[in-house]
Amino acid sequence: MGNNLFVLGLSWRTAPVELRERLAFRDEELPDVLREVLGADGVGEAMLVSTCNRVEFYGATSPTAPNSSVSTATAALRHYLAARRGVSSEELSEIVYEHTEEEAVRHVFRVASSLDSLVVGEAQILGQVKSAFGAAAEAGATGPLLGRCVEKAFAVAKRVRSETGISRGAANVSSVAVELATRVFGDLYGKTVLLVGAGKMSDLAARHLRADGAGGIIVTNRSPEKAAALAERVDGVPRPWEDLDSALAVADVVITSTGATEPVLDKKRLKKVMKARKYRSLVIIDIAVPRDVEAAVGSIDGVYLFDIDDLQRVVAENLKLRAREASEAVHLVEGEVEKFSRWMRSQSVVPTIRALRQRFSDVARAEAEKVARNLRTIDDPDKREQTVRRLGDLIVNKLLHQPMNALKNQDGGDSEALVEAARELFGLDEAREIDDVNSVAGTKLEPSPARDKSR
């Protein structure tokens, strides 16, 4: 009985956001959840990945627990998830999926490589899986099989990112702001960002710009309270709405999202601002609908104006690029899945190899001890030599006794399969080995019909 890998979970592919929210786990819950899961039938190793888009248990069955199997382990986890979150078994059965062995490996590798993400190529999932693995390791819930699988998944994800273009290009509107600003300036280091309005998209875009090296952030809004609250969230400085022109004069990147029904920034206003700036480059990213910036502003020298349609067009282009690169990433992942699956299959024969080695050693040791005792009583050198020579025959006869009986006593197709297996295991050729086997077994075995080498 050995370990078996499995995955049990749900994701954006199978469950609506309402259910994902009900079934999600907070970080502080993980230690207790993992301890409880390890007490479930058949679960020997476990980790839990819980994000806004997926809730998944990765695990391995226990090689020592009685009646341990993947089916008992996943059934126990289904029951646990339903009971812990107050969801009916029927409701859960409609959204939960299971993967075992090679399919489980494939799923873990694809998740870590962001091939299973809502936005293919997004970077967050790898960090989330790493955090989940760290929590599982700290709770003592990981072991040799799951641990090796997840660590290999990290290496595969690194290869996917470095050898394919799956993560190139921003894939959401807020991060496209960084891409567009970078196209103009080449480097955002030290650039000043002005947020006009206090919407959620402005918040996200500002965070992306800050993460990419932008310097100070100025926030202005018709509501001073909202401006102050957003400034605190993005580590920026609030400015009164009346100071908008002076803020425009010092900014390098402007992000507007006010919810106004008429343009906040028109051509007349921006011409004055650009003159005061001596036409130093200004990137304006208008993510408001209706638009905050008059279209004619884009014709002013030094102004680079992008509206929501421009951003969505860039997103679409980048997603097409990622989709093309994803096929190469899938091919890379499949190769790594096959390698890991071969390793898993090799581990299943280790107990048999150990047992064979022990069996052969026991037989050889027992026969050698018998001969050693006889040699003490033999003075004639020739007889001593004959006795030692007989040792080899004794060991061979003892080791071949059971296999030869099995070969002789099988009927029909089983016999042929067993003969083929013996030839494969011991590297036998053709008739020469048959004669050797006959002499040892004391029975006449006819060579099997010659196999068609062309098949």
C-alpha positions in Angstrom: 0.0 0.0 0.0 1.5 3.3 -1.0 0.8 7.0 -1.2 -1.6 8.4 -3.8 -1.9 12.0 -4.8 -5.3 13.7 -5.1 -6.9 17.1 -5.5 -10.4 18.0 -4.3 -11.8 21.5 -4.8 -13.8 24.1 -6.7 -12.9 27.2 -8.7 -14.2 30.0 -10.8 -14.8 27.4 -13.5 -17.4 25.4 -11.4 -18.8 27.7 -8.7 -20.3 31.2 -8.7 -18.7 33.8 -6.5 -21.4 33.6 -3.9 -20.5 29.9 -3.2 -16.8 30.6 -3.4 -17.2 33.2 -0.7 -19.1 30.8 1.6 -16.5 28.0 1.2 -13.4 30.2 1.4 -11.0 30.0 4.4 -9.2 32.8 6.1 -5.4 32.5 6.6 -5.8 32.3 10.4 -8.1 29.3 10.0 -5.5 27.2 8.1 -3.6 25.6 11.1 -6.8 24.3 12.7 -8.3 23.1 9.3 -5.1 21.2 8.4 -4.9 19.5 11.8 -8.6 18.5 11.5 -8.1 17.3 7.9 -5.1 15.1 8.8 -7.4 13.3 11.2 -9.8 12.4 8.4 -9.9 8.8 7.0 -7.0 8.1 4.7 -5.5 11.6 4.5 -1.8 11.4 5.1 -0.6 14.8 3.7 -2.6 17.9 3.0 -2.5 21.6 2.1 -5.3 24.1 1.4 -5.3 26.8 -1.3 -8.0 29.3 -0.7 -8.3 32.4 -2.8 -11.1 34.5 -4.3 -11.1 32.2 -7.3 -10.5 28.7 -5.8 -10.8 26.5 -2.7 -8.7 23.4 -3.2 -7.3 20.6 -1.0 -4.1 19.0 -2.3 -3.3 15.8 -0.6 -1.8 12.3 -0.4 -3.3 9.2 1.1 -1.6 7.6 4.1 0.4 4.5 3.3 -0.1 3.1 6.8 -3.7 3.8 7.7 -6.1 0.8 7.4 -8.3 0.8 4.3 -6.6 4.0 3.1 -7.5 5.0 -0.5 -8.2 8.1 -2.5 -11.9 7.5 -2.5 -12.0 7.3 1.3 -9.8 10.4 1.7 -11.8 12.5 -0.8 -15.1 11.4 0.7 -13.9 12.5 4.1 -12.8 15.9 2.7 -16.2 16.4 1.0 -17.9 15.6 4.3 -15.6 18.0 6.2 -16.0 20.8 3.7 -19.8 20.5 3.8 -20.0 20.3 7.6 -17.4 23.1 8.2 -19.2 25.6 5.9 -22.8 24.5 6.3 -23.3 23.5 2.6 -25.4 20.5 1.7 -23.7 17.5 0.1 -26.0 17.8 -2.9 -25.0 21.5 -3.4 -21.3 20.6 -3.0 -21.4 17.6 -5.4 -22.5 20.0 -8.3 -19.4 22.2 -8.0 -16.6 20.0 -6.6 -14.1 18.2 -8.8 -11.6 15.5 -8.0 -8.3 14.6 -9.6 -6.0 11.7 -8.8 -2.4 10.6 -9.6 -1.2 12.0 -13.0 -4.3 14.3 -13.3 -3.7 15.6 -9.8 -0.1 16.4 -10.7 -1.2 18.1 -13.9 -3.7 20.2 -12.0 -1.2 21.4 -9.4 1.4 22.2 -12.1 -1.2 24.2 -14.1 -2.5 26.1 -11.1 1.0 27.1 -10.0 1.8 28.1 -13.6 -1.4 30.2 -13.8 -2.7 28.2 -16.7 -5.9 27.5 -14.7 -6.4 31.1 -13.7 -9.2 33.4 -14.6 -6.6 35.6 -16.3 -4.0 33.3 -17.8 -0.5 34.4 -16.8 -1.4 36.4 -13.7 1.4 36.4 -11.1 -0.6 36.3 -7.9 -1.5 32.6 -7.8 2.1 31.4 -7.5 2.6 33.5 -4.4 -0.7 32.2 -3.0 0.2 28.6 -3.6 3.6 29.2 -1.9 1.9 30.8 1.1 -0.5 27.8 1.3 2.4 25.4 1.2 4.3 27.3 3.9 1.2 27.2 6.1 0.9 23.4 5.5 4.6 22.8 6.2 4.4 24.8 9.4 1.4 22.8 10.5 3.3 19.5 9.8 0.8 18.5 7.2 3.1 17.9 4.3 5.2 14.8 3.5 7.5 13.4 0.9 5.0 12.9 -1.9 2.9 16.1 -1.7 6.0 18.1 -0.7 7.9 16.9 -3.8 5.0 17.5 -6.1 4.4 21.1 -4.9 8.1 22.0 -4.9 8.3 20.7 -8.5 5.2 22.8 -9.4 7.2 25.9 -8.3 10.1 24.9 -10.5 7.7 24.3 -13.4 6.0 27.7 -12.9 9.4 29.4 -12.9 10.2 27.7 -16.2 6.9 28.7 -17.7 7.4 32.4 -16.8 11.0 32.5 -18.0 10.7 30.4 -21.2 7.3 31.6 -22.5 5.5 35.0 -22.8 2.5 33.9 -20.9 2.9 36.7 -18.3 3.9 39.5 -20.7 1.6 42.5 -21.1 -0.9 43.8 -18.5 -4.2 41.8 -18.4 -6.5 44.2 -16.5 -7.4 47.9 -16.9 -5.7 49.1 -13.7 -2.3 47.5 -14.5 -2.5 48.7 -18.2 -2.0 52.2 -16.8 1.5 51.2 -15.8 2.2 49.8 -19.3 0.9 52.9 -21.1 2.8 55.3 -18.8 6.0 53.2 -19.2 5.7 53.4 -23.0 5.9 57.2 -22.7 8.5 57.6 -20.0 10.4 54.4 -20.3 10.9 54.4 -16.5 8.4 55.4 -13.9 11.0 55.9 -11.1 10.3 59.1 -9.2 7.4 60.1 -11.4 4.5 62.0 -9.7 1.0 60.5 -10.0 -2.2 62.6 -9.6 -5.5 60.8 -8.9 -8.5 62.9 -9.9 -11.5 61.3 -8.2 -11.5 58.5 -5.6 -12.9 55.5 -7.4 -11.8 51.9 -6.9 -10.1 51.8 -10.3 -8.0 54.9 -9.4 -7.0 53.1 -6.2 -5.9 50.0 -8.1 -4.1 51.9 -10.8 -2.2 54.0 -8.2 -1.0 50.8 -6.4 0.3 49.3 -9.7 2.1 52.5 -10.5 3.6 52.7 -7.0 4.8 49.1 -7.3 6.5 49.9 -10.6 8.6 52.7 -9.1 6.4 55.8 -9.2 7.1 58.4 -6.5 4.7 60.7 -4.8 0.9 60.3 -5.2 -1.5 63.3 -5.0 -5.2 62.8 -4.5 -7.9 65.3 -5.2 -11.7 64.9 -5.1 -14.7 67.1 -4.7 -15.3 65.4 -1.4 -12.3 66.2 0.9 -13.2 63.2 3.1 -13.0 60.8 0.2 -9.7 62.3 -1.0 -8.2 61.9 2.5 -9.4 58.3 2.8 -7.9 57.3 -0.6 -4.7 59.2 0.1 -4.3 57.2 3.3 -4.9 53.9 1.4 -2.3 54.6 -1.3 0.2 56.4 1.0 -0.4 59.7 -0.9 -1.2 63.3 -0.1 -4.7 64.9 -0.3 -5.1 68.2 -2.1 -8.2 70.5 -2.3 -10.3 70.3 -5.4 -9.6 74.0 -5.9 -5.9 73.2 -6.3 -6.5 70.9 -9.3 -4.6 73.1 -11.8 -1.5 73.4 -9.6 -1.6 69.6 -9.0 -1.8 69.1 -12.8 1.3 71.3 -13.2 3.5 69.1 -11.2 2.1 65.6 -12.1 3.7 63.2 -14.7 0.8 60.7 -14.8 -2.9 61.7 -14.2 -5.6 59.1 -13.6 -9.1 60.4 -13.7 -12.3 58.6 -12.4 -14.8 61.1 -11.0 -18.2 60.0 -12.1 -18.9 63.5 -13.4 -21.5 63.8 -16.3 -19.4 66.5 -18.1 -15.6 66.6 -18.8 -13.6 67.8 -15.9 -10.5 68.5 -18.0 -11.1 70.3 -21.3 -8.8 71.5 -24.0 -8.8 75.1 -22.8 -7.8 74.2 -19.2 -5.1 71.7 -20.3 -3.5 74.2 -22.8 -2.9 76.6 -19.8 -1.6 73.8 -17.7 0.8 72.6 -20.4 2.1 76.1 -21.0 2.9 76.4 -17.3 4.7 73.0 -17.5 6.7 74.2 -20.5 5.1 71.3 -22.4 6.8 68.7 -20.3 5.2 65.2 -21.2 2.0 64.4 -19.4 0.2 61.1 -19.5 -3.5 61.2 -18.8 -5.4 58.0 -18.3 -9.2 58.5 -18.3 -10.9 55.4 -16.9 -14.2 57.2 -16.2 -17.5 56.5 -18.1 -18.7 59.1 -19.1 -15.2 60.4 -19.9 -13.6 63.0 -17.6 -11.3 64.3 -20.3 -12.4 66.1 -23.5 -11.1 64.1 -26.5 -9.5 67.3 -28.0 -7.0 67.3 -25.1 -5.1 64.6 -26.9 -4.1 67.0 -29.7 -2.1 69.2 -27.3 1.7 68.9 -27.7 3.2 66.8 -24.9 -0.1 65.3 -23.8 -0.6 61.5 -24.1 -4.3 60.8 -23.6 -5.8 57.3 -23.1 -9.4 56.5 -22.4 -11.1 53.3 -21.2 -11.5 52.0 -24.8 -7.7 52.4 -25.3 -7.1 50.5 -22.1 -9.5 47.7 -22.9 -7.9 47.4 -26.4 -4.5 46.9 -24.9 -5.9 44.3 -22.5 -7.5 42.4 -25.4 -4.2 42.5 -27.4 -2.2 41.3 -24.4 -4.7 38.5 -23.7 -4.4 37.3 -27.3 -0.6 37.3 -26.9 -0.9 35.3 -23.7 -3.3 32.8 -25.4 -0.7 32.2 -28.1 2.0 31.7 -25.5 -0.2 29.5 -23.4 0.0 26.6 -25.9 3.8 26.6 -25.5 3.4 26.7 -21.7 0.9 23.8 -21.9 3.4 21.7 -23.8 6.1 22.5 -21.3 3.9 21.6 -18.4 2.9 18.3 -20.0 6.5 17.3 -20.3 7.1 17.9 -16.6 3.9 16.1 -15.7 5.1 13.0 -17.6 8.5 13.2 -15.8 6.9 13.4 -12.4 4.5 10.7 -13.1 7.3 8.4 -14.1 9.0 9.2 -10.8 5.8 8.3 -9.0 5.4 5.0 -10.8 9.0 4.2 -10.0 8.3 4.8 -6.3 5.5 2.2 -6.3 8.0 -0.7 -7.0 10.5 0.3 -4.3 8.9 -1.9 -1.6 9.0 -4.9 -4.1 12.7 -4.2 -4.9 13.5 -4.1 -1.3 11.7 -7.3 -0.6 13.5 -9.0 -3.5 16.8 -7.8 -2.3 16.1 -9.0 1.2 14.8 -12.4 0.0 17.9 -13.0 -2.2 20.2 -11.9 0.6 18.5 -14.2 3.1 18.8 -17.2 0.8 22.4 -16.6 -0.1 23.3 -16.0 3.5 21.6 -19.2 4.7 23.2 -21.4 2.1 26.6 -19.8 2.6 26.4 -20.5 6.4 25.6 -24.2 5.7 28.6 -24.6 3.4 30.8 -22.7 5.8 29.9 -25.2 8.5 30.7 -28.2 6.2 34.0 -26.7 5.1 35.3 -26.8 8.7 35.1 -30.6 8.6 36.7 -31.1 5.2 40.5 -31.3 4.9 40.7 -32.5 1.3 41.3 -29.4 -0.9 39.5 -30.9 -3.9 36.4 -31.7 -1.8 36.5 -28.2 -0.3 36.6 -26.8 -3.9 33.7 -29.0 -4.9 31.7 -27.9 -1.9 32.2 -24.2 -2.7 31.2 -24.8 -6.3 28.0 -26.5 -5.2 27.2 -23.3 -3.2 26.3 -21.5 -6.4 24.1 -24.3 -7.6 22.3 -24.4 -4.2 21.6 -20.7 -4.2 20.4 -20.7 -7.8 18.1 -23.7 -7.2 16.7 -22.1 -4.1 16.0 -18.8 -5.8 14.5 -20.4 -8.9 12.3 -22.9 -7.2 9.2 -20.7 -6.7 9.5 -18.8 -10.1 10.0 -22.1 -12.0 6.9 -23.6 -10.4 4.9 -20.5 -11.3 6.1 -20.7 -14.9 5.3 -24.4 -15.2 1.9 -24.3 -13.5 0.3 -21.4 -15.4 -2.2 -22.1 -18.2 -3.2 -20.2 -21.4 -2.5 -16.5 -21.8 -1.3 -16.1 -18.3 1.6 -18.5 -18.9 2.7 -16.6 -22.0 2.5 -13.3 -20.2 4.5 -14.7 -17.3 7.2 -16.0 -19.6 7.4 -12.6 -21.3 7.7 -10.9 -18.0 10.5 -13.3 -16.9 12.4 -12.6 -20.1 12.0 -8.9 -19.7 13.0 -8.9 -16.0 16.1 -11.0 -16.4 17.2 -9.9 -19.9 16.9 -13.4 -21.4 17.8 -13.9 -25.1 16.4 -17.0 -26.9 17.1 -20.8 -26.9 20.5 -20.6 -25.1 18.8 -19.5 -21.9 16.1 -22.2 -22.3 18.8 -24.9 -22.2 20.2 -23.3 -19.0 16.8 -23.2 -17.4 16.1 -26.8 -18.3 19.3 -27.9 -16.6 18.4 -26.1 -13.4 14.7 -26.9 -13.3 15.1 -30.6 -14.3 12.3 -30.3 -16.8 11.9 -29.8 -20.5 10.7 -26.4 -21.6 10.2 -25.8 -25.3 11.2 -22.4 -26.8 8.3 -20.2 -27.4 7.5 -19.3 -31.1 9.8 -16.6 -32.5 8.3 -13.2 -32.1 7.7 -11.0 -35.1 10.4 -8.4 -34.7 8.6 -6.0 -37.1 5.7 -5.6 -34.8 
